Amino acid sequence: MNARRIGPASLTRLLGAWREGRGGPAYRQLADSLRLLILDGRLPLDVVLPGERELAATLEVSRTTVTAALARLRDDGFLDRRQGAGARTRLPKGPGERGMASLMAGSASEGLIDLASAAPPAAEVVHGAYAAALSQLPAHLPNHGYAALGLAELRAAVADRYTRRGLPTTADQIMITNGAQHAFALMLRLTCGPGDRVVIDHPTYPHAIDAIQRASCRPAPVGLPGEDWDVEGVTAALRQSGPRLAYFIADFHNPTGRWMSPQSRFAIAQAAARSRTTVIFDETLIDLWLDAPIQPYAFEEPDEGLVRLGSMGKSFWGGMRLGWIRADVQTIQALAPRRASIDLGTPLLEQLAAVHLIAGEETSLAARRDMLRHRRGVLLDLVRERLPEWKVASPPGGLSLWAELPAPVSTSLAATSERFGVRLAAGPRFGVDGAFERFIRLPYTLPPETLAEAVDGLAEAYARLRPSQAPARASLGAMV
């Protein structure tokens, strides 16, 4: 398979105003800008850069400037030059590997404030829904209780939910699963084989990367631009990588909180259809808009090739472990026999409770959004006051801030913060091959007083870290 390439126009767009506000020779400014793109994951790894002459013409600089900049990056370990194959992006060896540890706190985290997981507590209505489900359970006990596709009443309720929101759906387009992660694993099993590539946005949900790698597939990351999604980059990855599957968190993206515009969704769906790639839109966070209501179904849905994953976890409670797949009827029918080798269905009590929760969701979701909106504001104020060097923006929804650090010390900070009572997930956990050492995800799912205590601990931990103390690899990317 041919290596992925980035065109000079796309690279120039990523570089932006790379010479503004910076002193020093032009080659050093260019090298520093390219290095930052690689460290931040906006320029994926193992991508071939344009030729020196072509890049010089596009950037309107001398070829000598480009040659010197690329040589500096090769010396620092950010480019791999192969004879006749061009310069490929890479990262130097060193700290920042993403690891495979779960984001969920374990026994080793007792006594720590957990900022590694972005999961709110159960909504107040959850207990009542389970009580109602228990009262209905006797009617189902005479049956065997197995349903590969899910309880008929819940499939109908989920389908009606899509229809009310502008996407006409029938119950036979729905499969109930044990959460969205289970749904994604089923789709990987259906569509992919060992060695297949899966296009992903970058950064993304860490356990999605884990699932791809454990299926012996290879993630093909496309970095996120300043706003929205890099449609041209996704289109190029679909064309060049020959992927069987593409996975995007389009609604209040984890970890950045951004939202994909309908125009980008439509363009990506069209590009995927041309390349015969199945697209998954993970809608786990779709209910958690905090600034304004959204309409994600504002384009004509293709008959096949577009799959949506949903979940009760973030909207109501992660402990339910209940999600679903919305796809064309043929895909749902093909999933059923493959599921039998993993499990025989979703627990009935949770499905009965979910029917009750969906029926009265508007009031409970409004209360949940109010809670998260307040906590988002509290965390933004705390970070801006206690850690003014960090760059944080207010996401339009979701559960977390994506904080940009002044230096690539994310892994060191995550290790240090536990001594000050805070558990973090380092930025590289959300990418592949060690990217995002300058970022930390900060969930705003905890009570305000706990968030204040956590930021105090982070401020103390960060005070112990200075760029001069950062690992050798990280210091190569420090540019502020």
C-alpha positions, 0 to 999 in steps of 0.5 A: 500500500502506498504511503499517505501524502499531504499536498502542498496546499493542505500543508500550507493551510495547516501552517497558517501564518507561520512567520507572524510574530516570530523572530529568527531565520526563516528556516528555523521558523518553518521547522518550529511550525512543522514540529508543532504540527507533528507534536500536536497531531495535526500533521499525522505521522508516517505522512510523506511531505511535499518535495522541497521544490514544490513546498518552496514554491507554495510557501514563497520561500527559497528552496534553501530555506525549506532544505534547511528546515527539513534537515533540522527536523530530521536531525531532531527526529521528526522526519524520516528520510528514505531514498526515493520515498520522500520525507515522512513525519515521525516522532523521536523515541522517548516518553509520551507513549499512549499506553493501554491503561483504562481511563477509568479509576481503579483501586490504585487511584483511591484518595485521588481526585479522578480527572482521568475519566469524563463521566458524570454521575447518574441522573436523578431519574435513573433510580425511578426508571429501574424501579419501574423496570423491576415492576415490569420484569415479571411479564418477561420472566416466562421467556428465555430473555435472549434477544440478539437485536434487543428488546422490541420496545426499546428498539422502537423507542430509539427509532422514534427518538431518531425520527423526532430529531429529524432522521426517519428510522424504523425499529429494524434499523436498530440493534441494542448493545452493551454500550457504544464501545461494544457497538464499535467492537461489533462494527469492527468485527463486521467490516474489518480484518487484520491489517485493515486501516481505520480512519479516525479524527485525531485526537479521539476517544482512547478506547476506540484506538484500543479497539482498533489495535486489538482488532489487529487493524491500523488507525489512520489519523487525520488531525483536527484543524482550528475549527470543524474537521479537515474534510480535505484531509479526511478525503485524502486519507479515504482515497490513499489508505483504502480503509474499510471503516472511518470513525468520527466523534462528530457531536461534542467530540471527545476530548476537544468538545467541538461539533462537526458542521452538517456541511462537513458531515455531508462531504465526508459521507460523500467521500466515504461512499466514493471510496466504499468506506463505511462511516461511523458517527459516534453520537455518545455525547449528542445530548450534551449541547451546552450553548445551543440546540443542534441539528446533526441530521441536516443532510440527506442520509445515504441508504447504506454505508453510514452508521450511528452509535448511541449510548445511555451512558453520558446522557443518563448513567454509565453504569447502565452499559447500554447503547445501540447501532443505527444502520441500514437493515442489511447491516443490522441483520449481518451483525446479529450472527456475529454478535453471538460469538461475543455475547447473547444480548443486552441485560433485559432490566437495563433495556426496560429502564432505558425505555422509561428514561427515553420516554421522559428524557427532555426534563432530565436532559435539561437538568443535566445540561444545566449542571454541566454548563455551570461546572464548565464555567467553574472549571474555565474560571479556575484554570484561567485564574490558577494556570494562566499560561494554559490555553483553554476555550469554552467548548459548545458541549460535551464533558471536557476542556482540551487544555493546551500547555506552554510546553510538551510536558503532559506525560510528566504532569500526569505522573507528577499530579498524583503526588498532589492528589489528582489523577490525569490522562496524559495527552498522548493517551488520546492519539497514536504514536505519542502525539499531544504531549502539549495537551491535557483533557480536563473533565468538568463532571465533578462538583465545583468544590472538587474541581477547585481542589483539583485545579489547586493540585494541578497548579502545584504539580505544574509549578514543579515542572519547567521546560528546562526539566522536561524530557529531552524529547519534549524539549525539542518541541518547546517553542513558546 
